[in-house]
Amino acid sequence: MKILVTGGAGFIGSNLVDYFLSQGHKVVCLDDLSTGFKKNIEHNFDNSNFTFIEGDIRDPETCRLATED
């Protein structure tokens, strides 16, 4: 399953990302880093099931990119 986690670099979102990856899912993390931190998710950058998109969910093009496939 492919899962989109918005706010994925925040405390709660990063824990959701880790959980879903540990269950074998593909995870797209969308965060504008206004309150989240890359350090919360950087340990996942080398995981082929993880994609990070830095952007705002209010931007239609960013949403389209995050929900492809």
N, C-alpha and C positions, 0 to 999 in steps of 0.2 A: 504494500500500500504506500502511496505517496501522500505525505502530510505537510501542510503549510502551517507554520507557527509564526504568527505575527507577534512582534515584540520579543522575538526569540533570543535576543542578546541580554535581556533583563534577567532578574533573578528567577522568577517563575518560568518564563519562557525558555531559558537555557536549561533548566531542569527537565522541562517537557521534551526539548530537543534530545537531551541525553537519554531519556527514557525510551522515546520512540526509536532512536538509533539502536539502542541495546536490544530492542525487540525485532530488529532486522528491517525496519521500515526505511524508506527514502524520505528525507526531511528537507524541506525548503524553509529557510529561516529568513524572514523579512523584518528588518529593523532599521529605523533611521538614526539610531544611536543617540537620540536626544536624552534618554535616561538609561539605556542599556550600554554594555561595554563589550568590545570585541574579546577582551580577556576571558569573558564568561563562556565563549564558544570556540576560541582559537584552537583548543585541543581537538576539535572536530574537522579542522580545515583539510586534513589529509585523508579523511574518510570519503570514499567515492559515493556513499549514499547521502552525503551532506552538501547542500548548496546554500551559500549565504548571499543574500541580495541586500545591499545597503540602499534603502529608499523609504519613501513615505507611502503608506497605504492609501492615502488620499489622492495619489497620482494614478490616473487610469493606466498609463503605460507600464508603470511599475507593477500594478496588480495583474495586468495581462502577462507580463514576463513571469511573475511568481506562480501563476496558475496554468502555465503552458503544460501540455501533455496530461 
